[in-house]
Amino acid sequence: MALKKEALSRLDQLARQFSSSSWRNEARLLEIEIAQKLVQSGYPEFKKYIEATITGVGGVKGVEEGVKEVKEGVIGVNGGVERGVEGTVGGFPIIIPPPSPPLSLNEKETDPELEIKLIALNALMSLEKNRAWPVLERVARENPSPRLRSQALFILSQYDDPKVIPLLLERAFSDPDNQVRENAIFWLGQHKGEETIEALSKIFDQAKDWALKEKVLFALALNKSPKALNKLISIARENPDLKIKQRAIFWLGQSRERMAEEALFEMYDETKEENIKENLLFSFSQSATKPAIRKLIDIARREQNLKLKKTAIFYLALTNDEEVLAFLKEIIEK
């Protein structure tokens, strides 16, 4: 603990002494991290280092004003004119970067000061959540930079708070940037509970963008709750879009959950579509659990479709399982 205190003092001294150094921002980030650990260890006096970063732009209110005051500008692109975004935060210039994938805005590098303040607000969240939450919420909704909106959403998504899921659901539907919407869906999937699955199901049923639907499938598979897996099973069985059915089958296999495997085994026995059966075989080979291997052996023994029979044997040959070796030996010796 004494070393942390000494390190904090030295970092503060170096930041003041070399204020124009390219390493100043990295030093400030380390300073915030050490201060947060000291406060959490019972030394509240070190909270001043976190607050000093925010105070640099007029306190929490200063960050709030900075978010509000960022305004539209006009920037030329190849001789033309595009709408860009620029403004100031507590006197610091802020010009927002392009999102990924890029939008039509011509945006420049983000203001590192604002990013540092977001990290400071994250530290403050663990100490004084009521002060930091509304600022981060405004950044998530209003900041022109997709990257900073995502960063604020990520910080908020890490907290078990009843406001988190409605906010993530809102941004998943209404954020103008695809990447932010996809990130909101991913972070939504990290939360357990029926409310999360209902939110993900709502996004899937209403989304028109295929990439968003794919993100929901992934989030449901990661969630692994029975309700999430049942939604995936329903999509795999009933969705009319072949591509979506295939992805749902893939993610069910990747979950390696017994109820998902049983559903996929039933689908193989029930479906007449060869291409769906091929996807199911691939899913069994990728999960490579003991039940999946035994299902492949059973298919290799009983399947009447020669193409599917060969595919099952091919996938079995890629495993290193004793039952598979015995089965392959049986085929050879017939």
GUKESE-620834 format. One record per atom (N, C-alpha, C): atom name; residue number from 1; x, y, z. Coordinates in steps of 0.001 Angstrom, whole numbers, plus 500000, padded with zeros to 6 digits. Example, Ala and Ser with C-alpha at 12.3 -4.5 7.8 and 13.67 -1.06 7.14 Angstrom:
<pts>
N	1	513190	494310	507800
CA	1	512300	495500	507800
C	1	513200	496700	507800
N	2	512850	497750	507080
CA	2	513670	498940	507140
C	2	512900	500030	507870
</pts>
This chain:
<pts>
N	1	500830	498790	500000
CA	1	500000	500000	500000
C	1	500867	501265	500000
N	2	501965	501214	500761
CA	2	502876	502361	500801
C	2	503471	502631	499421
N	3	503746	501540	498677
CA	3	504299	501697	497326
C	3	503292	502372	496402
N	4	502004	502026	496566
CA	4	500966	502642	495735
C	4	500874	504134	496017
N	5	500930	504487	497294
CA	5	500877	505909	497661
C	5	502063	506668	497079
N	6	503253	506056	497174
CA	6	504463	506691	496647
C	6	504374	506836	495131
N	7	503867	505769	494469
CA	7	503727	505798	493004
C	7	502768	506901	492574
N	8	501683	507056	493325
CA	8	500697	508086	493003
C	8	501302	509477	493128
N	9	502066	509676	494184
CA	9	502719	510968	494402
C	9	503707	511276	493280
N	10	504484	510247	492876
CA	10	505475	510444	491801
C	10	504796	510739	490470
N	11	503711	509997	490175
CA	11	502985	510221	488916
C	11	502434	511636	488853
N	12	501879	512097	489960
CA	12	501331	513455	490022
C	12	502437	514481	489796
N	13	503569	514229	490398
CA	13	504710	515142	490258
C	13	505208	515179	488816
N	14	505308	513989	488191
CA	14	505795	513918	486807
C	14	504817	514579	485845
N	15	503497	514365	486084
CA	15	502481	514960	485210
C	15	502539	516480	485245
N	16	502825	517027	486433
CA	16	502922	518480	486559
C	16	504211	519004	485940
N	17	505293	518241	486135
CA	17	506603	518687	485666
C	17	506724	518600	484147
N	18	506103	517557	483561
CA	18	506204	517355	482108
C	18	504801	517387	481503
N	19	504147	518515	481640
CA	19	502741	518624	481237
C	19	502525	518498	479733
N	20	503573	518712	478939
CA	20	503415	518609	477483
C	20	503896	517269	476942
N	21	504311	516354	477806
CA	21	504828	515062	477375
C	21	503739	514217	476725
N	22	504146	513422	475722
CA	22	503200	512528	475054
C	22	502733	511407	475981
N	23	503445	511206	477089
CA	23	503087	510159	478044
C	23	502162	510676	479156
N	24	501805	511965	479098
CA	24	501022	512551	480189
C	24	499671	511859	480364
N	25	498993	511563	479250
CA	25	497685	510923	479355
C	25	497773	509531	479956
N	26	498824	508766	479542
CA	26	499006	507429	480106
C	26	499260	507510	481616
N	27	500040	508520	482021
CA	27	500331	508710	483455
C	27	499045	509024	484220
N	28	498181	509828	483613
CA	28	496921	510187	484270
C	28	496010	508971	484422
N	29	495996	508097	483399
CA	29	495186	506880	483484
C	29	495677	505984	484611
N	30	496998	505835	484713
CA	30	497576	505022	485783
C	30	497274	505645	487151
N	31	497320	506962	487189
CA	31	497029	507695	488430
C	31	495599	507398	488896
N	32	494658	507415	487955
CA	32	493255	507127	488279
C	32	493115	505702	488815
N	33	493780	504754	488138
CA	33	493688	503342	488540
C	33	494218	503129	489962
N	34	495385	503711	490250
CA	34	495985	503545	491581
C	34	495113	504220	492641
N	35	494619	505432	492332
CA	35	493779	506160	493290
C	35	492512	505376	493610
N	36	491915	504778	492573
CA	36	490694	503996	492802
C	36	490967	502827	493751
N	37	492090	502127	493548
CA	37	492423	500989	494410
C	37	492688	501433	495849
N	38	493318	502585	496009
CA	38	493584	503096	497355
C	38	492284	503453	498074
N	39	491357	504099	497342
CA	39	490073	504461	497956
C	39	489317	503200	498361
N	40	489324	502198	497471
CA	40	488620	500946	497773
C	40	489272	500190	498931
N	41	490546	500485	499190
CA	41	491253	499832	500297
C	41	491111	500599	501611
N	42	490312	501661	501595
CA	42	490045	502372	502842
C	42	490787	503678	503015
N	43	491223	504292	501905
CA	43	491925	505577	501977
C	43	491162	506610	501143
N	44	490028	507115	501664
CA	44	489164	508010	500880
C	44	489828	509311	500463
N	45	490910	509701	501144
CA	45	491567	510969	500805
C	45	492137	510961	499381
N	46	492350	509755	498802
CA	46	492945	509689	497461
C	46	491901	509845	496350
N	47	490624	509983	496734
CA	47	489583	510219	495738
C	47	489805	511544	495015
N	48	490566	512440	495652
CA	48	490822	513757	495047
C	48	491512	513633	493700
N	49	492328	512561	493488
CA	49	493029	512392	492214
C	49	492047	512065	491089
N	50	490994	511309	491430
CA	50	489961	510986	490439
C	50	489151	512242	490131
N	51	488749	512924	491187
CA	51	487926	514118	491007
C	51	488687	515236	490302
N	52	490014	515273	490487
CA	52	490816	516322	489847
C	52	490744	516214	488330
N	53	490682	514977	487819
CA	53	490588	514777	486368
C	53	489285	515346	485842
N	54	488200	515075	486565
CA	54	486900	515587	486146
C	54	486817	517088	486368
N	55	487367	517535	487490
CA	55	487358	518965	487819
C	55	488102	519783	486777
N	56	489029	519160	486062
CA	56	489783	519850	485020
C	56	488908	520475	483966
N	57	487657	519990	483851
CA	57	486711	520636	482926
C	57	485481	521107	483677
N	58	485687	521559	484896
CA	58	484564	522116	485638
C	58	483742	521084	486360
N	59	484366	519992	486778
CA	59	483678	518963	487550
C	59	482765	518131	486683
N	60	481920	517315	487324
CA	60	480971	516483	486592
C	60	480101	517351	485691
N	61	479725	518528	486194
CA	61	478915	519452	485396
C	61	479667	519860	484134
N	62	480998	519987	484244
CA	62	481791	520361	483086
C	62	481755	519312	481995
N	63	481834	518039	482378
CA	63	481729	516973	481381
C	63	480339	516989	480763
N	64	479320	517189	481610
CA	64	477948	517255	481130
C	64	477772	518368	480099
N	65	478315	519540	480439
CA	65	478217	520681	479526
C	65	478973	520395	478238
N	66	480120	519719	478352
CA	66	480897	519383	477169
C	66	480137	518499	476224
N	67	479416	517516	476781
CA	67	478595	516634	475955
C	67	477495	517437	475268
N	68	476885	518355	476038
CA	68	475757	519123	475515
C	68	476198	520133	474460
N	69	477406	520703	474648
CA	69	477815	521816	473802
C	69	478461	521401	472484
N	70	478823	520106	472341
CA	70	479389	519670	471073
C	70	478370	519944	469979
N	71	478754	520661	468965
CA	71	477773	521070	467972
C	71	478256	520748	466559
N	72	477315	520816	465639
CA	72	477619	520457	464262
C	72	478498	521505	463590
N	73	479414	521013	462718
CA	73	480254	521906	461946
C	73	480178	521508	460481
N	74	480867	522206	459630
CA	74	480880	521865	458214
C	74	482323	521674	457785
N	75	482634	520486	457231
CA	75	484012	520148	456866
C	75	484028	519669	455424
N	76	484979	520135	454620
CA	76	485060	519751	453219
C	76	485621	518352	453037
N	77	485099	517612	452057
CA	77	485602	516279	451722
C	77	485798	516229	450218
N	78	487070	516091	449791
CA	78	487388	516034	448362
C	78	486715	517169	447590
N	79	486815	518342	448139
CA	79	486255	519497	447449
C	79	484780	519722	447728
N	80	484118	518726	448366
CA	80	482701	518874	448678
C	80	482528	519321	450115
N	81	481302	519313	450558
CA	81	481005	519727	451930
C	81	480231	518609	452615
N	82	480699	518223	453792
CA	82	480019	517207	454590
C	82	479719	517795	455961
N	83	478741	517234	456645
CA	83	478450	517662	458012
C	83	479390	516931	458950
N	84	480160	517678	459729
CA	84	481058	517087	460713
C	84	480622	517492	462092
N	85	481373	517104	463117
CA	85	481035	517499	464477
C	85	482275	517995	465186
N	86	482137	519105	465851
CA	86	483253	519625	466616
C	86	482725	520582	467684
N	87	483537	520874	468673
CA	87	483114	521754	469744
C	87	484195	521808	470807
N	88	483831	522180	472035
CA	88	484812	522232	473109
C	88	484240	521604	474360
N	89	485132	521104	475200
CA	89	484764	520600	476515
C	89	485619	521351	477508
N	90	485011	522247	478255
CA	90	485744	523016	479256
C	90	486960	523717	478696
N	91	486854	524183	477460
CA	91	487977	524895	476874
C	91	488874	524015	476020
N	92	488726	522679	476126
CA	92	489532	521766	475301
C	92	488821	521547	473973
N	93	489551	521602	472834
CA	93	488903	521322	471551
C	93	488516	519858	471464
N	94	487338	519584	470858
CA	94	486929	518192	470668
C	94	486413	518028	469251
N	95	487038	517134	468487
CA	95	486597	516809	467135
C	95	486456	515291	467097
N	96	485285	514802	466732
CA	96	484923	513412	466955
C	96	485407	512504	465818
N	97	485879	511262	466135
CA	97	486460	510368	465132
C	97	485405	509613	464337
N	98	485816	508984	463210
CA	98	484854	508190	462437
C	98	484518	506910	463171
N	99	483260	506453	463062
CA	99	482919	505174	463659
C	99	483425	504039	462794
N	100	483269	502834	463240
CA	100	483626	501665	462437
C	100	482419	500742	462405
N	101	481785	500495	461246
CA	101	482127	501029	459936
C	101	481826	502526	459841
N	102	482546	503270	458933
CA	102	482391	504718	458886
C	102	481015	505153	458411
N	103	480559	506270	458974
CA	103	479344	506896	458491
C	103	479720	507967	457481
N	104	478752	508777	457087
CA	104	479041	509812	456099
C	104	479703	511037	456716
N	105	479775	511083	458061
CA	105	480406	512226	458701
C	105	481903	512222	458466
N	106	482466	513397	458217
CA	106	483915	513519	458118
C	106	484425	513949	459488
N	107	484894	512983	460288
CA	107	485266	513270	461658
C	107	486758	513029	461859
N	108	487343	513778	462772
CA	108	488775	513666	463020
C	108	489023	512982	464351
N	109	490273	512973	464789
CA	109	490635	512274	466020
C	109	489851	512797	467214
N	110	489488	511841	468106
CA	110	488748	512234	469300
C	110	489651	512983	470268
N	111	489044	513744	471145
CA	111	489766	514472	472178
C	111	490181	513501	473276
N	112	491487	513269	473468
CA	112	491914	512323	474509
C	112	491470	512750	475904
N	113	491275	514069	476093
CA	113	490832	514546	477405
C	113	489472	513946	477781
N	114	488558	513870	476806
CA	114	487233	513345	477102
C	114	487307	511861	477431
N	115	488171	511124	476731
CA	115	488321	509698	477026
C	115	488849	509494	478442
N	116	489809	510303	478845
CA	116	490355	510193	480198
C	116	489259	510495	481219
N	117	488422	511483	480927
CA	117	487345	511819	481847
C	117	486341	510677	481972
N	118	486088	509965	480846
CA	118	485199	508813	480910
C	118	485773	507736	481830
N	119	487073	507518	481742
CA	119	487715	506532	482611
C	119	487643	506987	484068
N	120	487828	508281	484283
CA	120	487705	508821	485639
C	120	486273	508651	486157
N	121	485287	508855	485276
CA	121	483900	508662	485673
C	121	483623	507195	486006
N	122	484274	506286	485269
CA	122	484148	504859	485567
C	122	484652	504569	486978
N	123	485813	505167	487309
CA	123	486359	504990	488659
C	123	485406	505585	489700
N	124	484848	506746	489366
CA	124	483930	507404	490292
C	124	482649	506591	490470
N	125	482251	505845	489414
CA	125	481047	505012	489489
C	125	481145	504025	490644
N	126	482344	503478	490844
CA	126	482511	502483	491904
C	126	482555	503128	493282
N	127	482710	504468	493313
CA	127	482812	505174	494595
C	127	481578	506014	494881
N	128	481100	506735	493853
CA	128	479916	507584	494020
C	128	479057	507478	492757
N	129	478358	506367	492665
CA	129	477591	506039	491466
C	129	476556	507112	491100
N	130	475905	507671	492095
CA	130	474842	508654	491825
C	130	475348	509890	491101
N	131	476610	510245	491300
CA	131	477181	511409	490612
C	131	477576	511085	489178
N	132	478139	509888	488982
CA	132	478695	509549	487666
C	132	477650	509032	486690
N	133	476630	508340	487186
CA	133	475666	507679	486306
C	133	475013	508626	485303
N	134	474406	509744	485736
CA	134	473708	510592	484758
C	134	474616	511166	483684
N	135	475896	511400	484024
CA	135	476824	511939	483026
C	135	477119	510882	481966
N	136	477425	509671	482416
CA	136	477707	508579	481480
C	136	476484	508273	480615
N	137	475311	508367	481216
CA	137	474074	508116	480467
C	137	473907	509140	479349
N	138	474247	510395	479630
CA	138	474152	511433	478601
C	138	475191	511225	477508
N	139	476391	510805	477877
CA	139	477418	510504	476870
C	139	476918	509373	475976
N	140	476344	508333	476567
CA	140	475856	507177	475810
C	140	474756	507549	474829
N	141	473972	508575	475182
CA	141	472851	508965	474321
C	141	473210	510081	473347
N	142	474048	511033	473783
CA	142	474168	512292	473049
C	142	475522	512560	472413
N	143	476589	511884	472848
CA	143	477894	512237	472296
C	143	477958	511893	470813
N	144	478505	512768	469976
CA	144	478551	512511	468531
C	144	479468	511348	468138
N	145	480410	510960	469006
CA	145	481346	509900	468656
C	145	480764	508527	468966
N	146	480590	507668	467963
CA	146	480116	506306	468229
C	146	481021	505557	469205
N	147	482336	505797	469089
CA	147	483273	505090	469965
C	147	483080	505484	471427
N	148	482855	506777	471684
CA	148	482648	507226	473052
C	148	481274	506817	473581
N	149	480262	506791	472697
CA	149	478946	506299	473122
C	149	479059	504832	473536
N	150	479804	504052	472747
CA	150	480016	502638	473075
C	150	480756	502482	474391
N	151	481773	503322	474580
CA	151	482583	503246	475797
C	151	481732	503539	477033
N	152	480876	504554	476933
CA	152	479996	504900	478053
C	152	478984	503783	478312
N	153	478442	503208	477237
CA	153	477497	502097	477387
C	153	478153	500902	478061
N	154	479410	500626	477660
CA	154	480129	499504	478264
C	154	480287	499707	479773
N	155	480696	500910	480174
CA	155	480883	501192	481606
C	155	479568	500982	482356
N	156	478473	501511	481812
CA	156	477175	501387	482475
C	156	476695	499938	482503
N	157	477017	499173	481440
CA	157	476525	497792	481353
C	157	477138	496874	482401
N	158	478245	497306	482998
CA	158	478922	496468	483988
C	158	478261	496511	485365
N	159	477239	497357	485513
CA	159	476605	497521	486821
C	159	475235	496853	486865
N	160	474948	496245	488017
CA	160	473660	495591	488229
C	160	472665	496643	488716
N	161	472040	497293	487757
CA	161	471133	498385	488067
C	161	469892	498234	487189
N	162	468705	498467	487727
CA	162	467483	498291	486918
C	162	467413	499202	485691
N	163	468219	500267	485661
CA	163	468194	501180	484505
C	163	469039	500662	483336
N	164	469891	499649	483580
CA	164	470842	499214	482553
C	164	470139	498595	481346
N	165	469277	497600	481589
CA	165	468655	496878	480474
C	165	467782	497793	479614
N	166	466926	498650	480196
CA	166	466161	499576	479346
C	166	467054	500495	478503
N	167	468178	500955	479077
CA	167	469090	501826	478327
C	167	469733	501066	477168
N	168	470223	499849	477430
CA	168	470844	499052	476366
C	168	469830	498716	475277
N	169	468611	498406	475676
CA	169	467555	498110	474712
C	169	467258	499334	473850
N	170	467181	500481	474481
CA	170	466936	501744	473758
C	170	468027	502000	472725
N	171	469310	501871	473131
CA	171	470413	502147	472215
C	171	470498	501089	471111
N	172	470136	499857	471434
CA	172	470142	498796	470423
C	172	469138	499090	469317
N	173	468042	499759	469655
CA	173	467025	500113	468668
C	173	467299	501439	467973
N	174	467789	502440	468746
CA	174	467738	503806	468217
C	174	469082	504462	467926
N	175	470218	503861	468333
CA	175	471481	504531	468033
C	175	471689	504576	466520
N	176	472184	505695	465979
CA	176	472348	505810	464527
C	176	473504	504984	463963
N	177	474372	504462	464827
CA	177	475545	503719	464350
C	177	475354	502214	464553
N	178	475588	501426	463500
CA	178	475408	499969	463571
C	178	476269	499330	464649
N	179	477537	499768	464749
CA	179	478459	499158	465704
C	179	478000	499394	467144
N	180	477499	500580	467423
CA	180	476994	500875	468775
C	180	475790	499992	469081
N	181	474895	499841	468098
CA	181	473720	498986	468304
C	181	474138	497541	468566
N	182	475109	497056	467779
CA	182	475580	495679	467964
C	182	476247	495504	469329
N	183	477029	496507	469744
CA	183	477668	496439	471067
C	183	476624	496413	472178
N	184	475581	497219	472028
CA	184	474516	497255	473043
C	184	473862	495878	473170
N	185	473663	495202	472044
CA	185	473076	493857	472068
C	185	474007	492875	472768
N	186	475299	492956	472449
CA	186	476266	492050	473074
C	186	476273	492232	474586
N	187	476338	493493	475063
CA	187	476391	493753	476506
C	187	475069	493402	477178
N	188	473973	493538	476431
CA	188	472673	493120	476945
C	188	472684	491622	477243
N	189	473326	490859	476361
CA	189	473390	489403	476526
C	189	474188	488953	477728
N	190	475007	489845	478285
CA	190	475804	489485	479463
C	190	474977	489500	480748
N	191	473776	490063	480673
CA	191	472923	490138	481861
C	191	471964	488951	481888
N	192	471867	488296	483017
CA	192	470958	487164	483179
C	192	469570	487668	483551
N	193	468602	486771	483467
CA	193	467246	487128	483879
C	193	466277	487194	482715
N	194	465001	487032	483029
CA	194	463962	486993	482003
C	194	463849	488310	481252
N	195	464071	489426	481946
CA	195	463954	490741	481302
C	195	464935	490855	480137
N	196	466152	490301	480321
CA	196	467158	490347	479253
C	196	466704	489554	478041
N	197	466213	488337	478263
CA	197	465797	487484	477143
C	197	464610	488105	476422
N	198	463701	488701	477166
CA	198	462562	489386	476538
C	198	463048	490546	475671
N	199	464045	491282	476167
CA	199	464598	492409	475406
C	199	465270	491910	474132
N	200	466095	490859	474246
CA	200	466781	490306	473071
C	200	465770	489750	472065
N	201	464740	489082	472564
CA	201	463701	488533	471671
C	201	462976	489656	470931
N	202	462715	490739	471637
CA	202	462043	491890	471024
C	202	462902	492485	469914
N	203	464217	492620	470183
CA	203	465123	493153	469156
C	203	465125	492237	467939
N	204	465242	490923	468184
CA	204	465298	489965	467067
C	204	464026	490034	466225
N	205	462875	490052	466893
CA	205	461601	490021	466165
C	205	461349	491303	465382
N	206	461885	492436	465849
CA	206	461597	493715	465200
C	206	462716	494201	464272
N	207	463938	493687	464454
CA	207	465072	494170	463646
C	207	464913	493759	462191
N	208	465252	494680	461300
CA	208	465235	494376	459869
C	208	466652	494126	459347
N	209	467639	494552	460111
CA	209	469041	494401	459712
C	209	469541	493005	460091
N	210	470097	492273	459097
CA	210	470528	490894	459358
C	210	471659	490840	460371
N	211	472578	491796	460319
CA	211	473714	491798	461246
C	211	473244	491925	462694
N	212	472191	492713	462932
CA	212	471651	492845	464283
C	212	471034	491528	464746
N	213	470320	490872	463848
CA	213	469737	489568	464190
C	213	470837	488564	464544
N	214	471918	488590	463786
CA	214	473052	487694	464059
C	214	473641	487969	465439
N	215	473747	489261	465813
CA	215	474264	489617	467141
C	215	473347	489096	468246
N	216	472045	489141	467999
CA	216	471098	488635	468994
C	216	471271	487127	469172
N	217	471442	486400	468065
CA	217	471665	484952	468142
C	217	472901	484646	468987
N	218	473967	485400	468751
CA	218	475212	485219	469496
C	218	474998	485513	470981
N	219	474284	486625	471278
CA	219	474031	487008	472667
C	219	473187	485951	473380
N	220	472202	485393	472682
CA	220	471374	484341	473277
C	220	472200	483098	473581
N	221	473100	482739	472665
CA	221	473945	481565	472871
C	221	474887	481757	474053
N	222	475437	482968	474197
CA	222	476330	483248	475326
C	222	475573	483252	476648
N	223	474315	483682	476612
CA	223	473527	483769	477838
C	223	473294	482385	478451
N	224	472976	481404	477604
CA	224	472861	479988	477992
C	224	471746	479663	478984
N	225	470899	480622	479313
CA	225	469784	480309	480208
C	225	468774	479463	479426
N	226	467960	478652	480099
CA	226	466969	477840	479386
C	226	466056	478670	478475
N	227	465654	479859	478946
CA	227	464778	480699	478127
C	227	465507	481191	476876
N	228	466793	481535	477010
CA	228	467581	481984	475855
C	228	467737	480848	474850
N	229	468037	479653	475339
CA	229	468211	478509	474448
C	229	466897	478119	473781
N	230	465779	478235	474521
CA	230	464473	477937	473913
C	230	464149	478901	472780
N	231	464541	480181	472946
CA	231	464326	481155	471867
C	231	465168	480769	470650
N	232	466422	480372	470869
CA	232	467281	479940	469764
C	232	466703	478702	469073
N	233	466220	477755	469877
CA	233	465639	476528	469319
C	233	464424	476857	468455
N	234	463601	477788	468956
CA	234	462420	478207	468201
C	234	462816	478837	466870
N	235	463855	479665	466884
CA	235	464330	480303	465642
C	235	464867	479250	464681
N	236	465646	478308	465197
CA	236	466227	477258	464355
C	236	465147	476386	463722
N	237	464059	476157	464439
CA	237	462985	475306	463920
C	237	462050	476036	462972
N	238	461725	477292	463291
CA	238	460576	477941	462659
C	238	460898	479120	461757
N	239	462089	479732	461885
CA	239	462338	480931	461086
C	239	462384	480585	459596
N	240	461689	481348	458763
CA	240	461646	481026	457333
C	240	462942	481354	456586
N	241	463797	482200	457174
CA	241	465052	482598	456519
C	241	466105	481513	456742
N	242	466539	480880	455646
CA	242	467484	479766	455732
C	242	468787	480180	456412
N	243	469280	481379	456066
CA	243	470549	481846	456634
C	243	470441	482002	458151
N	244	469315	482526	458618
CA	244	469107	482703	460057
C	244	468978	481346	460742
N	245	468243	480416	460122
CA	245	468125	479063	460675
C	245	469508	478436	460841
N	246	470354	478589	459818
CA	246	471695	478003	459860
C	246	472527	478595	460987
N	247	472438	479915	461183
CA	247	473215	480547	462250
C	247	472695	480151	463629
N	248	471377	480016	463747
CA	248	470805	479579	465029
C	248	471271	478167	465364
N	249	471301	477291	464375
CA	249	471797	475921	464574
C	249	473259	475952	465002
N	250	474055	476786	464336
CA	250	475479	476877	464669
C	250	475673	477297	466125
N	251	474971	478355	466549
CA	251	475162	478866	467906
C	251	474603	477927	468963
N	252	473553	477185	468623
CA	252	473066	476164	469558
C	252	474135	475099	469779
N	253	474790	474714	468703
CA	253	475867	473725	468828
C	253	477031	474256	469634
N	254	477341	475540	469445
CA	254	478458	476141	470166
C	254	478178	476275	471666
N	255	476901	476307	472037
CA	255	476564	476462	473458
C	255	476961	475234	474278
N	256	476988	474060	473623
CA	256	477345	472796	474285
C	256	476463	472490	475497
N	257	475249	473000	475463
CA	257	474291	472718	476532
C	257	473453	471504	476140
N	258	473150	470670	477128
CA	258	472454	469407	476854
C	258	471100	469633	476191
N	259	470321	470622	476688
CA	259	469003	470845	476105
C	259	469107	471311	474650
N	260	470157	472059	474332
CA	260	470375	472499	472951
C	260	470730	471303	472068
N	261	471604	470428	472584
CA	261	471985	469228	471816
C	261	470776	468341	471541
N	262	469950	468123	472558
CA	262	468769	467266	472383
C	262	467845	467837	471309
N	263	467681	469155	471310
CA	263	466832	469798	470309
C	263	467410	469624	468905
N	264	468730	469760	468787
CA	264	469375	469592	467479
C	264	469280	468147	467001
N	265	469419	467190	467915
CA	265	469278	465776	467541
C	265	467866	465506	467003
N	266	466856	466081	467681
CA	266	465470	465917	467231
C	266	465260	466570	465871
N	267	465864	467738	465670
CA	267	465731	468429	464377
C	267	466293	467581	463253
N	268	467432	466933	463516
CA	268	468037	466098	462469
C	268	467084	464965	462094
N	269	466471	464332	463089
CA	269	465580	463198	462837
C	269	464291	463623	462146
N	270	463861	464864	462399
CA	270	462565	465316	461885
C	270	462647	465972	460507
N	271	463726	466718	460235
CA	271	463778	467508	458994
C	271	464030	466642	457771
N	272	463471	467059	456656
CA	272	463686	466381	455380
C	272	464682	467142	454504
N	273	465039	468355	454927
CA	273	465899	469204	454095
C	273	467378	468794	454249
N	274	467980	468456	453118
CA	274	469368	467976	453153
C	274	470338	469051	453631
N	275	470131	470292	453177
CA	275	471075	471355	453571
C	275	471011	471648	455067
N	276	469815	471518	455662
CA	276	469682	471704	457116
C	276	470375	470554	457842
N	277	470224	469349	457340
CA	277	470901	468195	457933
C	277	472421	468374	457876
N	278	472915	468923	456761
CA	278	474356	469171	456640
C	278	474828	470168	457694
N	279	474037	471219	457919
CA	279	474374	472195	458960
C	279	474368	471551	460344
N	280	473418	470664	460571
CA	280	473342	469983	461860
C	280	474551	469069	462064
N	281	474966	468371	461020
CA	281	476159	467523	461117
C	281	477385	468353	461476
N	282	477519	469494	460822
CA	282	478648	470382	461125
C	282	478577	470856	462569
N	283	477370	471175	463021
CA	283	477190	471623	464395
C	283	477603	470532	465385
N	284	477238	469281	465098
CA	284	477634	468173	465977
C	284	479157	468028	466024
N	285	479775	468189	464855
CA	285	481238	468023	464795
C	285	481950	469140	465551
N	286	481353	470352	465540
CA	286	481992	471479	466210
C	286	481831	471400	467727
N	287	480688	470907	468199
CA	287	480497	470802	469642
C	287	481365	469680	470204
N	288	481474	468561	469459
CA	288	482393	467454	469796
C	288	482213	466932	471221
N	289	481017	467083	471782
CA	289	480748	466469	473088
C	289	480504	464975	472873
N	290	480504	464201	473932
CA	290	480283	462752	473813
C	290	478929	462444	473184
N	291	477829	463099	473630
CA	291	476537	462834	472971
C	291	476553	463198	471486
N	292	477237	464283	471117
CA	292	477287	464690	469708
C	292	478063	463671	468881
N	293	479157	463159	469424
CA	293	479947	462137	468718
C	293	479119	460866	468537
N	294	478384	460483	469577
CA	294	477549	459276	469482
C	294	476421	459467	468478
N	295	475895	460704	468387
CA	295	474868	460982	467376
C	295	475450	460855	465977
N	296	476670	461339	465771
CA	296	477322	461205	464460
C	296	477545	459734	464116
N	297	477941	458939	465091
CA	297	478135	457501	464854
C	297	476813	456860	464448
N	298	475749	457219	465167
CA	298	474424	456680	464853
C	298	473995	457063	463441
N	299	474245	458319	463046
CA	299	473902	458779	461693
C	299	474719	458021	460657
N	300	476014	457837	460937
CA	300	476890	457109	460008
C	300	476431	455665	459839
N	301	475825	455097	460864
CA	301	475339	453713	460775
C	301	474013	453622	460015
N	302	473087	454545	460286
CA	302	471697	454370	459855
C	302	471257	455265	458693
N	303	471946	456367	458435
CA	303	471515	457330	457420
C	303	471458	456664	456040
N	304	470319	456851	455351
CA	304	470140	456264	454016
C	304	470713	457152	452912
N	305	470794	458464	453205
CA	305	471354	459394	452227
C	305	472872	459233	452227
N	306	473427	458760	451099
CA	306	474855	458439	451036
C	306	475732	459662	451276
N	307	475308	460823	450769
CA	307	476090	462049	450952
C	307	476189	462417	452435
N	308	475066	462334	453132
CA	308	475062	462658	454559
C	308	475839	461613	455360
N	309	475731	460367	454963
CA	309	476462	459284	455624
C	309	477963	459526	455515
N	310	478432	459886	454301
CA	310	479859	460180	454083
C	310	480307	461383	454900
N	311	479444	462404	454968
CA	311	479785	463615	455733
C	311	479957	463290	457212
N	312	479053	462467	457755
CA	312	479151	462072	459168
C	312	480455	461323	459429
N	313	480809	460417	458534
CA	313	482056	459646	458698
C	313	483272	460569	458598
N	314	483204	461536	457678
CA	314	484303	462489	457526
C	314	484535	463255	458827
N	315	483447	463757	459436
CA	315	483582	464502	460688
C	315	484077	463605	461825
N	316	483617	462362	461847
CA	316	484080	461428	462872
C	316	485578	461176	462755
N	317	486062	461111	461526
CA	317	487490	460842	461300
C	317	488378	461974	461815
N	318	487792	463151	462033
CA	318	488566	464285	462535
C	318	488707	464261	464063
N	319	487972	463367	464718
CA	319	488035	463302	466180
C	319	489091	462282	466613
N	320	489401	462317	467892
CA	320	490342	461344	468453
C	320	489665	460656	469635
N	321	488549	459988	469304
CA	321	487717	459378	470328
C	321	487777	457856	470189
N	322	487849	457157	471308
CA	322	487997	455691	471259
C	322	486792	455014	470619
N	323	485583	455499	470907
CA	323	484382	454922	470280
C	323	484410	455121	468766
N	324	484894	456270	468332
CA	324	484991	456553	466898
C	324	486001	455619	466247
N	325	487156	455442	466890
CA	325	488186	454550	466342
C	325	487654	453127	466195
N	326	486898	452671	467197
CA	326	486309	451332	467141
C	326	485292	451237	466004
N	327	484484	452313	465832
CA	327	483478	452326	464767
C	327	484142	452316	463385
N	328	485166	453139	463206
CA	328	485855	453194	461916
C	328	486514	451852	461591
N	329	487071	451206	462604
CA	329	487674	449881	462422
C	329	486606	448882	461997
N	330	485428	449008	462590
CA	330	484300	448132	462241
C	330	483934	448292	460767
N	331	483922	449549	460277
CA	331	483583	449800	458860
C	331	484625	449157	457950
N	332	485893	449329	458299
CA	332	486995	448820	457471
C	332	486967	447299	457388
N	333	486605	446649	458479
CA	333	486683	445187	458548
C	333	485439	444498	458011
N	334	484429	445267	457614
CA	334	483208	444651	457055
C	334	483493	443959	455730
</pts>
